[in-house]
Amino acid sequence: SVGVCACSWSPASSLCAAMCCLTEQRTQSALSAVAEFATVANQVNHEELRAASQQVALEGLSLCESYGRRCVRFLLEALQSASRGGAAAVNDVVWMLYKLARKSDQARAWVMQDNGLEVLLAALVLHPGEAELLADGVWLAYALDGLQGFAALLARCGGSSPGHVAIRGAVVWSIYELVQGCKDGGAQAAAERAASQPRPESAAMLALLVEAMRHESTAQDTQWTCCMALDILIIGEPRFGTYFLDHSGAQMLIRMLRSGKDMNANGGEFRKALAYLIASLADCSLHVAERLRNEGALRALSEHGIACAGGDGKDVEGMMWAIGALGGLSAVMEVMEREGSSRPAVLRGGVLAICECTWHATDDREDLVRLPRALTMVLEVIRREEALSPHLRDLIKALGSVLACIAPHAPPGELSDVDGGVEYLLRRFQEHPSASFSSSADAGQDSSNERTADPLVAATEVTAEAIGRIALVAPLWRQALLHCGTLDGLRHWIRCGGAPRRLHKYLFWAAAAIGGLPFVTEELRLHMRLVAVVDAGLCTIIDILDDDIDGEYSLVGVGRGAEMDMSLLFKLVVEAMRSHSGAPEVQARAGHCVGLLASLASDEVLGAIAPAAASSVLAGARRFPRRSDVAGGACAALRTLCSLRPRRPAAPPPGNGCAQAGADGWGALAALQAALKDEGAAECADQIMTAFSSRKVGRSNIDILEDAVAVLALLRGVEPVLQRLLDEYSGSPLRPAGLKALFEVGRSDIRLFAGGGVAAAAAEACARLVAEEAEEPGSRLHEVAALLSGLCMGAVANAHISAGR
């Protein structure tokens, strides 16, 4: 019988021997022959032969379907019988069913029609201690019916028996893997499903997690996993915060906080995940935060969360972070004053929470009043734990955040703690740079966004950042820092030799916040041979001059120096490109700087430097044709150079582009135009368009394409660009980027569309492109085509009016 076979599988069994003899290749060939016969049977011209062939094909296909259905029923019956034969037998049947379900939609349908989920659940519930079996079984449910398969298991496992608790845990862990987009590790089935199917809807996963958390018998590890998965979902889509609270989420969180004393050895990790989830919910919206407070979440954090937290202190820090997110600075300080004297971890966690709270304190008068007391607490913690280097970075960062909030309201000499805090930061730069810099792993290497591993380097970074922020927000403190030797201390660290690049950038940024662009110019002049110094200097130039930078590191507004300083800086940037031609990061950032400086330079400076700048930019682009950052910097620079007009213009000579010979400033631009032509700027732009139009579309690639098209239009005219766009394939990212670039250059100088029917040709090209491209979400082609068409129609109308006159 089927049941006997299922319980007594062995290499000697006749069924196993028969299956081994029928190889996969032979089976596939036979099935392909049947399918092909059925296909050609319908194509036969001879009527009698066609009818007979169709009958034979139908019999063969029916036989295949019948045996397919029989295989599924055999496995389900085997699963029922194997449940009594041990976990290994069940796991084998689950694996076979999973393979069938993945390969065949029809097999999935047959399993579901024969109540396969109920059979699976009955088998799994008998083996609560078999983690691998439970994981594979849960993924089989997902293979059969997606998230509805998970939901079906949860709906049938609402009890407190070991089997029900274990299955809920397996379902939650599988959802967590989906939330992470897991493609390796964990259950093998998880990896295969993640690779073969699109990611499920987040809302459905959220609902399943809430359902799993609702049961008080749910294991602590499962609750921990729920918190981590929910945190990821809510950070990604804050709207889920309201859904979570609407389904009793606050009550569940408070229940888990109160149960902290009963947690096992992993309780610290669970409490940390729970605290981070509460903080993420508080960040969703003011309404969600208010609801959490009204439900008693803040009180539960302050009383139960902190009381139960301990271990390595990470859970304490998480709880303090959540208290700050939910209750603000006053709630954090209250807990620090109550618990801090006996629990150093509370003080450390409170300092980290203060760092976050102070970002929001400038608009809150009550928090501003509390900041001096918060500053005193931070200084006390620093004095107590300064020697504990793993925490030093975070402590200094918190100190800088508080000082940056108070400094605009407390000039030098007004508050002793403010003066003392700034003095502490300055003393750190009076120390000698560490000799470990010479062996630092990232010395001389390009920096990344990762947090620096070396504790001293990390602490020095945030110290420099703190000083720079104080200088930016408080002009009186900026003057005080300028006159007390701060720049000398920063110079000392910049010139120490061997410091990591990332640290160089922080040092330059802080010094520029105090001394402006002249400091950067001087350091570049003195240290042109050091690629780390040059790279940091170029980054700082961009932070100062680029008005489009709107982040926390923007230095727009600091001192730029006299025109002579700008001229020298322009020359130094070009020299940097030549001196470090093999450093792609220097080529990329220097190209960006060329574009910024060229737009600010005088006619005389342009005449003297711009041709050499164009030559260096093009050399860098050709040396690194596959680097998107180099291509982006080069195209931005070339677009600016091609768009230049004299600062003191005489009547411009006829022609398009950035001109030909003429009086005054036009002569300087004529030399630039000749350099661009001789160096092959148009050909370089064309090559960049070809290279990056076929790559994965991203914001940076779109910007590169737009700038490259603009360069080509300014140098060769609009019509060659139009033809290039029409020749591109449908859906090419170059098409919308090119139309947008043409609109922008035409709006800046409508003469590009004058004469020879250029405007009419552009309008016609827009119509053709719109007709060829479907209007899909995310595509801007229709929008930018409408903008360019409107511009062209205006140009045509103006031409007719002028002709009528």
Residue pairs with C-beta under 8 A, 6 or more apart in sequence:
2 74
2 77
2 78
2 81
3 77
3 78
3 80
3 81
4 81
5 13
5 15
5 78
6 77
6 78
6 79
6 81
6 82
6 85
6 89
6 93
7 81
7 82
7 84
7 85
7 89
9 15
9 16
9 89
9 92
10 16
11 17
31 64
34 57
34 60
34 61
34 64
37 53
37 56
37 57
37 60
38 57
38 58
38 60
38 61
40 53
41 50
41 53
41 54
41 56
41 57
42 50
42 54
44 50
44 53
65 106
68 104
68 106
68 107
68 110
69 110
71 100
72 97
72 100
72 107
72 110
72 111
72 114
73 110
73 114
75 93
75 96
75 97
75 100
76 97
76 111
76 114
76 116
76 119
78 93
79 90
79 93
79 94
79 97
79 119
79 120
79 123
80 119
80 122
80 123
82 89
82 90
82 92
82 93
82 123
83 90
83 122
83 123
83 126
87 127
87 130
87 133
90 123
90 124
90 127
90 133
90 137
91 130
91 132
91 133
91 136
93 123
94 120
94 123
94 133
94 136
94 137
94 140
95 136
97 111
97 116
97 120
97 140
98 136
98 139
98 140
98 143
98 189
100 107
100 111
101 107
101 108
101 111
101 140
101 143
101 144
102 143
102 192
102 196
108 143
108 144
108 145
111 144
112 144
112 145
116 144
117 141
117 144
117 145
117 149
117 152
117 153
118 156
120 137
120 140
120 141
121 153
121 156
121 157
121 167
123 137
124 133
124 134
124 137
124 138
124 163
124 167
125 157
125 161
125 163
125 164
125 167
126 163
127 133
127 134
127 163
128 134
128 161
128 162
128 163
128 165
128 166
128 167
129 162
129 166
131 170
132 187
134 166
134 167
134 169
134 170
135 170
135 173
135 174
135 186
135 187
135 189
135 190
136 187
136 188
136 189
137 170
138 150
138 153
138 167
138 170
138 171
138 174
139 174
139 187
139 189
139 190
139 193
140 149
140 189
141 149
141 150
141 152
141 153
142 149
142 150
142 174
142 189
142 193
143 149
143 189
143 193
145 152
146 200
147 200
147 201
147 204
147 205
147 208
150 171
150 174
150 175
150 208
151 208
151 211
153 167
153 171
154 168
154 171
154 208
154 211
154 212
157 163
157 164
157 165
157 167
157 168
157 171
158 164
158 215
159 217
160 215
160 217
164 217
165 217
165 218
165 219
165 222
168 212
168 215
168 218
168 219
168 222
169 218
169 219
169 221
169 222
169 225
171 208
171 212
172 209
172 212
172 222
172 225
172 226
172 229
173 186
173 222
173 225
174 187
174 190
175 205
175 208
175 209
175 229
176 225
176 228
176 229
177 186
177 187
177 190
177 194
178 190
178 194
178 199
178 200
178 205
179 202
179 205
179 229
179 232
179 233
180 232
181 194
181 199
182 190
182 191
182 194
183 191
183 194
183 195
184 191
185 191
202 233
202 236
202 237
202 240
203 240
203 243
205 229
205 233
206 230
206 233
206 240
206 243
206 244
207 243
207 247
209 226
209 229
209 230
209 233
210 230
210 244
210 247
210 249
210 252
212 218
212 222
212 226
213 223
213 226
213 252
214 248
214 252
216 255
218 226
220 263
220 264
220 266
220 267
220 270
221 266
221 270
223 256
223 270
224 266
224 269
224 270
224 273
224 274
227 270
227 273
227 274
227 276
227 277
228 273
228 277
230 244
230 277
231 273
231 276
231 277
231 280
233 240
234 240
234 241
234 244
234 277
234 280
234 281
234 284
235 280
238 283
238 284
238 285
239 284
240 284
241 280
241 281
241 284
241 285
241 288
242 284
242 285
242 287
242 288
244 281
245 281
245 288
245 291
245 292
245 295
249 281
250 291
250 292
250 295
250 296
250 297
251 295
253 274
253 277
253 278
253 297
253 300
254 295
254 296
254 297
254 300
256 274
257 274
257 300
257 301
257 304
257 305
257 308
258 300
258 304
260 267
260 271
260 304
260 305
260 307
260 308
260 309
261 307
261 308
263 270
263 271
263 308
267 308
267 311
267 315
268 309
268 310
268 311
268 312
268 314
268 315
269 314
269 315
271 305
271 308
271 309
271 315
271 318
271 319
272 314
272 315
272 317
272 318
273 318
274 305
274 318
275 301
275 305
275 315
275 318
275 319
275 321
275 322
276 318
276 321
276 322
278 292
278 297
278 301
278 322
278 325
278 326
279 318
279 321
279 322
279 324
279 325
279 326
281 288
281 289
281 292
282 288
282 289
282 292
282 322
282 325
282 326
283 289
283 325
289 325
289 326
292 298
292 326
293 326
293 327
297 326
298 323
298 326
298 327
298 331
301 319
301 322
301 323
301 326
302 323
302 327
302 331
302 334
302 335
305 319
305 322
305 323
306 316
306 319
306 320
306 323
306 335
306 339
306 346
309 315
309 316
309 318
309 319
309 345
310 316
310 345
313 344
313 345
313 348
313 349
316 343
316 345
316 346
316 348
316 349
317 345
317 348
317 349
317 352
318 349
319 349
320 332
320 335
320 336
320 346
320 349
320 350
320 352
320 353
321 349
321 352
321 353
321 356
323 331
323 332
323 335
323 353
324 331
324 332
324 353
324 354
324 356
324 357
325 353
325 356
328 357
328 360
328 364
328 367
329 354
329 357
329 358
329 361
329 364
329 367
329 370
329 371
329 374
330 366
330 367
330 370
332 350
332 353
332 354
332 357
333 350
333 354
333 370
333 373
333 374
333 377
335 346
335 350
336 346
336 347
336 350
336 377
339 346
340 346
340 347
340 350
340 377
344 384
344 385
347 377
347 380
347 381
347 384
348 381
348 385
348 391
348 394
348 395
350 377
350 381
351 377
351 378
351 381
351 394
351 395
351 398
352 394
352 398
354 374
354 377
354 378
354 398
354 401
354 402
355 394
355 397
355 398
355 401
355 402
357 367
358 367
358 371
358 374
358 398
358 401
358 402
358 404
358 405
359 401
360 367
361 367
361 368
361 371
361 405
362 368
362 405
368 405
368 409
371 402
371 405
371 406
372 406
372 415
372 417
372 418
374 402
375 399
375 402
375 403
375 406
375 417
375 418
375 421
376 417
378 395
378 398
378 399
378 402
378 421
379 399
379 417
379 420
379 421
379 424
381 395
382 395
382 396
382 399
382 424
385 391
385 392
385 395
386 392
386 395
389 455
389 456
389 459
390 455
392 455
392 458
392 459
393 455
393 458
393 459
393 461
393 462
396 425
396 428
396 459
396 462
396 463
396 466
397 462
397 465
397 466
399 421
399 424
399 425
399 466
400 425
400 462
400 463
400 465
400 466
400 467
400 469
400 470
401 466
402 421
403 418
403 421
403 422
403 425
403 466
403 470
404 466
404 469
404 470
404 473
406 415
406 418
407 418
407 422
407 470
407 473
407 474
407 477
408 473
408 474
410 418
411 474
411 476
411 477
412 419
412 422
412 476
412 477
412 480
413 419
422 467
422 470
422 477
422 481
425 463
425 466
425 467
426 467
426 481
426 484
426 486
426 489
428 459
428 460
428 463
429 463
429 464
429 467
429 486
429 489
429 490
429 492
429 493
430 489
433 492
433 493
433 496
433 499
434 456
434 457
436 454
436 456
437 443
437 457
437 496
437 497
437 498
437 499
437 500
438 497
438 498
440 454
440 457
440 498
440 499
440 500
441 453
441 454
442 452
442 500
442 501
442 502
443 498
443 499
443 500
443 501
443 532
444 498
444 501
444 531
444 532
445 500
445 501
446 501
446 535
446 585
447 500
447 501
447 502
447 505
448 502
451 458
452 458
452 461
452 500
452 502
452 503
454 500
457 499
457 500
457 502
457 503
460 493
460 503
460 506
461 502
461 503
461 506
464 490
464 503
464 506
464 507
464 509
464 510
465 506
465 509
465 510
467 481
467 486
467 510
467 513
467 514
468 506
468 509
468 510
468 511
468 512
468 513
468 514
469 513
470 477
470 478
470 481
471 477
471 478
471 481
471 510
471 513
471 514
472 478
472 513
472 555
472 558
478 513
478 514
481 514
482 514
482 515
486 514
487 511
487 514
487 515
487 519
490 507
490 510
490 511
491 511
491 523
493 499
493 503
493 507
494 504
494 507
494 508
494 511
494 523
494 527
494 533
494 536
495 527
499 507
499 532
500 532
501 532
501 535
501 536
504 532
504 533
504 535
504 536
505 535
505 536
505 539
505 540
507 536
508 520
508 523
508 536
508 537
508 539
508 540
509 539
509 540
509 543
509 553
509 555
511 519
511 520
511 523
512 519
512 520
512 540
512 543
512 544
512 555
512 558
513 555
513 558
515 559
516 544
516 558
516 559
516 560
516 561
517 541
517 544
517 558
517 559
517 560
517 561
517 565
517 566
517 569
518 559
518 561
518 565
520 537
520 540
520 541
520 544
520 569
521 561
521 565
521 568
521 569
521 572
523 533
523 537
524 533
524 534
524 537
524 569
524 572
524 576
525 568
525 572
527 533
527 534
528 534
528 572
528 575
528 576
528 579
529 579
531 580
531 583
531 586
534 576
534 579
534 580
534 586
535 583
535 585
535 586
535 589
538 573
538 576
538 586
538 589
538 590
538 592
538 593
539 589
540 555
541 569
541 573
541 593
541 596
541 597
542 549
542 589
542 592
542 593
542 596
543 549
543 553
543 554
543 555
543 556
544 555
544 556
544 558
544 560
545 556
545 560
545 593
545 596
545 597
545 600
546 554
546 556
546 592
546 596
547 556
549 556
560 566
561 569
563 602
563 605
566 597
566 600
566 601
566 605
567 601
567 602
567 605
567 608
567 609
569 597
570 594
570 597
570 598
570 601
570 605
570 609
570 613
571 609
573 590
573 593
573 594
573 597
573 613
574 590
574 594
574 609
574 612
574 613
574 616
576 586
576 590
577 586
577 587
577 590
577 591
577 616
577 617
577 619
577 620
578 616
580 586
580 587
581 587
581 619
581 620
581 623
582 623
584 620
584 624
584 627
584 629
584 630
585 629
587 620
587 621
587 623
587 624
587 627
587 630
587 633
587 634
588 620
588 627
588 629
588 630
588 632
588 633
589 633
590 616
590 617
590 620
590 633
591 617
591 620
591 621
591 630
591 632
591 633
591 634
591 636
591 637
592 632
592 633
592 636
592 637
594 613
594 616
594 617
594 633
594 637
594 640
594 641
595 633
595 636
595 637
595 639
595 640
595 641
596 640
598 606
598 610
598 613
598 637
598 640
598 641
598 644
599 640
599 644
601 609
601 610
602 647
603 646
603 647
603 648
603 664
603 665
603 668
604 668
606 644
606 665
606 668
606 669
606 672
607 667
607 668
607 671
607 672
610 641
610 644
610 668
610 671
610 672
610 675
611 671
611 672
611 674
611 675
612 675
613 637
613 641
614 637
614 638
614 641
614 672
614 675
614 676
614 679
614 681
615 675
615 679
617 633
617 634
617 637
617 638
617 641
618 634
618 638
618 679
618 680
618 681
618 684
620 630
620 633
620 634
621 630
621 631
621 634
621 635
621 684
621 688
622 684
623 630
624 630
624 631
625 631
625 687
625 688
625 691
626 691
628 692
628 695
628 700
628 701
628 704
629 700
631 688
631 691
631 692
631 704
631 708
632 700
632 703
632 704
632 707
634 684
634 688
635 685
635 688
635 704
635 707
635 708
635 711
636 703
636 707
638 676
638 681
638 684
638 685
638 707
638 711
639 707
639 710
639 711
639 714
641 658
641 672
641 676
642 657
642 658
642 676
642 681
642 710
642 711
642 714
642 715
643 658
643 710
643 714
643 745
643 748
643 749
644 658
644 669
644 672
645 652
645 658
645 665
645 669
646 664
646 665
646 666
646 668
646 669
647 665
648 664
648 665
649 664
649 665
649 666
650 662
650 663
650 664
650 665
650 666
651 662
651 663
652 659
652 662
652 666
653 659
653 660
653 661
653 662
653 666
654 660
656 714
656 717
656 751
656 752
657 673
657 714
657 715
657 717
658 669
658 672
658 673
658 676
658 714
659 666
659 669
659 670
659 673
660 666
660 670
660 673
661 667
661 670
662 670
676 682
676 715
677 715
681 711
681 715
682 711
682 712
682 715
682 716
685 708
685 709
685 711
685 712
685 715
686 708
686 712
686 724
688 704
688 708
689 705
689 708
689 709
689 712
689 724
689 734
692 701
692 704
692 705
692 708
693 705
693 728
693 732
693 733
693 734
695 701
697 733
701 733
702 733
702 737
705 733
705 734
705 737
705 738
705 741
706 737
706 738
706 740
706 741
706 744
707 741
709 721
709 734
709 737
709 738
709 741
709 742
710 741
710 742
710 744
710 745
712 720
712 721
712 724
713 721
713 741
713 742
713 745
713 752
714 745
714 752
717 752
717 758
718 742
718 746
718 752
718 753
718 758
718 761
718 762
719 756
719 758
719 761
721 738
721 742
722 742
722 761
722 762
722 765
724 734
724 738
725 734
725 735
725 738
725 739
725 765
725 769
726 765
726 768
726 769
728 734
728 735
730 772
730 773
731 773
735 769
735 773
735 781
736 779
736 780
736 781
736 784
739 766
739 769
739 781
739 784
739 785
739 787
739 788
740 780
740 784
740 787
742 762
742 788
743 784
743 787
743 788
743 791
745 752
746 752
746 753
746 788
746 791
746 792
746 795
747 791
750 791
750 795
750 798
752 758
753 759
753 762
753 791
753 792
753 795
754 795
754 799
759 791
759 792
759 793
759 795
759 796
759 799
760 792
760 796
762 788
762 789
762 792
763 788
763 789
763 792
763 793
763 796
766 785
766 786
766 788
766 789
766 792
767 785
767 789
769 781
769 785
770 781
770 782
770 785
773 779
773 781
773 782
775 781
775 782
